[in-house]
Amino acid sequence: MNKPPFFIIGCVRSGTTLLRDVLRQCPNLAAPEETHFFTSSHPFGCAASFKMLLDDIILQKHRALDGISEAEFTEMLRQSVSRASLQRSYMALFISRNKPEAKRWFDKTPQNVYGFTMIATEFPAAKFIHCVRHPIEVIASLRIGKVVKIDSLIGACNFWNEAAEMVYVLKRAYPQRVYELRYEDFTNNMLAETEKILGFVDEPFELAQFTTMSARINKPSQHDLDGLFTKQELKTISVLCRRWAEHYGYSLTDGN
């Protein structure tokens, strides 16, 4: 691997999967499903940290999609001495199984935003791409719950707020290592934004690699909000999310 990895982070339901799937089209880049190696608050090596990684059904499904068996993953855990060593071992096996021509890996786990300090320290040359999306759209997706369901409105608001807060600190600590991408800008002008992102991570942009992108993927998927939120709930979202919504140039309705 001749270039450092990079990490796509942010709030869930903000377009991180779309971005990963676009960047996967680069022959030199490989990315698995979500790994969650840096999301646990339990120190690596503790029984609780291993239990979280091993017992989570979603992560088991991700590993199956990555072509890595549970026995192989358990052995990786046994041999790893840190999150970073686990990540490197996992990516080496993933690339050998899925994309041996790739020379560089990246990780798309939105909730890794909670572990950005460890990532930045253990991968000192790694860069971060933060995907952000209008809070109403994110909170609507969390309420509908097709992928991640959050019943609490306050909880859904804080999914969005906490990611914004932590990336704000990350940018202040490492301003040259963070690229921020609004989902709406990406879907409205995907090729141009992809070229900027690849420039940020020092990868060449070759138009021919992206000619298969479907026309429908360039249009933002907006939720039908009719009946999804009460006026009071919209007011609550406006109050709780206003600071970071304004920071990213999003307007909010207060339900009136």
N, C-alpha and C positions, 0 to 999 in steps of 0.2 A: 504494500500500500504506500504510494508515494505522496499522498496528500492527506492532511488531517480530516477526520470525520466532521460532519455538522449535524445539528439537531433541530428538528422542527418541533416547536412548542407552542403553547397557548391554551385557550379555553377549549374544551370539547365542543364539537359541532360548529367549528369555525372555519372549516375548509382545509384542515391539515391533511386529510386523506386524499382529497383532490390534488393538492400540491404534491404529495408524495407520489401519486400515480403518474403525474405529469413528469416529474424528475426521474422516475424509474425508466423512462424511455431513453435516457442517455446511456449509451453502451458502457460507460465507465462507472456508472453509479448503481449501487445495489442497496435496497432497504427492505427489511422484514416487515411483518405485521408489528403491532405495538408490543414493546418488550417490558416496559414498566420497571426497569432495573433501578431507576433513581427516584421512584415515587414513594417508597415505604419510609416511614419515620423510624423504623427499627434498624439499629446498626447491622451492617452486613455481617453475616456469620452467626447471628443470634437465631435461635429456633423460630422465633416469630417471623423474622424476615424470610426464612426459607419456606415456612408454612404459607405465607402470603403468595409467594411465587409458584409454589408447587400445587396448591389446592385450588387456586382460582380457575374456574371452569373456562372463562373467556380466554385467559392466557394459555390454557391447555389447547384450546381451539386454534389460537394464533400459532402456537408451536407446530401443530399438525399442518397448518397451511404453509408454514416455513419449511416443512420436511424434516423436522427434528423430533425425534421420539422422546417420550418422557424419561426413558432410561438414560438416553444420552444427556438430556438436560440435567437430570439428577446428578450424573457423574460430573458435569461441568460445575455445578454448585459445590460439590464436594472438593473439587480441586482448586476453586477460585479463592483468592484471598481478599478481594475487594469487588465492588460493583464494576469498576473499570475492567478488571481482569475477566470477569464474567462476560461483560459486553464484548470484549475483544474475542474471546473464545467462541461465543455464540455467532458473531459476525463472520469469523473465519469459516466455521462449518456451514453457515447459511450460504455464503458466497460459493463455496465449493460445490454445494448441492444445487444451487439455483441459477447462478450467473457467474461461472468461473472466469469469464472474460473481464469482469469488473475489477477495477483496481482501487476502488474507494467505496466506503459505506457511509450511509447516513441513517439516522433513527427518527421515526415519527411517532412519538408518544407525547400527546399534548400535556398530560399531567406531569411530565418531567420538569415542567416549570417549577414545581415544588422542590426539585432537587438541583436547581441550576447552579448553586454554589459548588456542589460536589462535582458536577459535570465540568464546570469551568476550571476547577482546580485539577481534576484528574486527567482532563484532556486540555492542556493549557493552550493548544493551538486551534481548538475546535471553535466553530462559529455557530450562531443561533439564528434561526429564522422564526419570527413570531408572527403567526397568523391571527388576525383579529377580525371579527365580524360584528355587525350591528347587534347590540345587546337584545333588542326585541326579537330578532330572528333566532338568536341563540337560545333565549329563554323560551320562545315558542317551541323550538325543537325539543328542548328538555321536558317541556310539559307534555308534548305529544308522545315522546318516549319511544320512538321506533328503534333507536340505538341505545341511548342513555335516557332513563326516565328519572326526573327529579320532581317529586310532588310538591315540595315546599317552594313557594315563590321566593322567599328570602334565600333559601339554599341555592336556587337557580341563579338569582342575582349575584350571589357571592361566588359562584363558579366563575362568572364573568369578571367580577370586580377583582378577585384575588389574583387571577392570571395577569390582569392589567397592572396591578400593584407590584407584583413580583418582577415583571418585565421592566417596569420603570426603574426599579433598583438595579436590575441586571444591566440596563443601558447606561446607567450612571457609573457602574463599576467597570464595564467593558464596552465603551461606546463604539469601538472599531470592530467589535465581534458580533454585533446584533443588527439584523435587517428586519424591518417591520413591513408587513404586507397586509393591506386591507383586502378581505375576501371579495368585496364588491369591485375593487380595481382589478384584481386578478381575473375574475370571471368576465369582466367587460373588455379586457385587453390582454388576453392570456399570453399571446406570443411575446409581446413587448415586455410584460412583467416577468415572464420566464427568462428572457434574455438578461434582464437586470439581476435576477436572482443568481443565475449561473455566473454572471460576472462577479458577484459578491463572493461566491465560494470558489472562484478561480477555476471554472470549468468552461470549455468552449461552447458556444451556442451554434448549432447547425440546424437550420430550418428544416431540412429533410427529415430529421428525427421526429418532428412534431406534426407532420402533414396528416397523420391519421387521427388527430384530435377531432372529435365529433363537433359539429356546429352547435349542438344543443348544450355542450359543456361550457360554452362561452356566455351563457345566460344565467344570471343568479337565480337560484331556486328560492323564491319568497313564499312564506307561509300565508295561508288565508287566516287572518287574525280575527275574522268576524266570529264572535261568540267564544273565542278562546280565552279572552281576558275580560274581566269586568272593568268598569271605569275606575273603580278604586284600586284594582290591581295595576292598571296602567299608571296610575298616579304613584303607587308604591315603587314601580320599576323606575319611573322618572326620578324620584327622589333618591333611590339607592344607587342608581347607575349614572347619575348626571355628571359627576366629576370626570370619569374616564370616558364617557360618551363624548363630552365636549373636547376632551384631550385628543380623541381620534376623529373629530369632525362629524359625529353622528348627532342628529336631532332626535329628541324624544317628545312624545305626547304625554300630557298629564291626565288624559282621560276625559277632559272637558270638551 
